[in-house]
Amino acid sequence: MYLHPLIASVPPDERAALIRSSALHSYRRNEIVLQADTHTDRIYCVATGLLRAVDRDVTTDFIRRGDFFLGPSLGENSYQATSTLVAALPSSVYHLPVAAVRRLCALYPEVTMGLLEIAMKRVAMVRGQLRRISSLSSESLVSRVLHELTQLAPAATGGYDKRITQAVIASYSGLSREVVNKTMRDMESRGLVRRDDQGVHVPPTFASTDFGSLPPDAHELSDELCAWNGDSPEAP
């Protein structure tokens, strides 16, 4: 049984109750998980794959394995989604009842703090991307996004999963698809980008920006929050 570290410390009967009330769903690449403006009573936790949040055709952020997508507040048992949630890669996603998670937050402050940490890291990630879009050249911005994808959607052979399209990169970087295509072709001709059957490979120097190298794990979940334990994906 998979077990998310966020609820690892709560009593077994509480974990079992959350498991019973949750459901695991599978999504094909580009399939919509949640439509914007839809009312939902679920929190979405990625078991495998990668989701992206889309607002007016712009990818605002990614939700990776072990991460959550939830509403702007846990004050109610349901919320109206402000973004469309799309599977960037084939994904398995747990649907957790907001009411059940709210109950755990009320009983166990460490669950609340864990969700707060995840939300704060997502805000920092979005702010960092907006800063890069407004400050970096097209090549520097594409380079940084490609490196970020090696963390979000790693390929088995290194680099990032080749199923992440240039359209997705353009949507996230705030550039046109044509600019992304031209930039990547130029990088490839200079030996900065290499493709194989599994992924797209980029040098680690792409992590550097005009603001200096990003601190380790600045936009990533901690190892503890990303870790999953057990043998089969039956529960979050």
Salt bridges, closest charged atoms under 4 A:
GLU14 OE1 - ARG103 NH1 2.53
GLU31 OE1 - ARG28 NH1 3.97
ASP41 OD1 - ARG42 NE 3.33
ASP55 OD1 - ARG56 NH1 3.23
ASP61 OD2 - ARG122 NE 2.94
ASP67 OD2 - ARG122 NH2 3.10
GLU117 OE2 - LYS121 NZ 3.11
GLU139 OE2 - ARG190 NH2 2.98
GLU148 OE1 - ARG132 NH2 3.24
ASP161 OD2 - ARG163 NH2 2.78
ASP186 OD2 - ARG190 NH1 2.57
GLU188 OE1 - ARG195 NE 3.10
ASP196 OD2 - HIS201 NE2 2.72
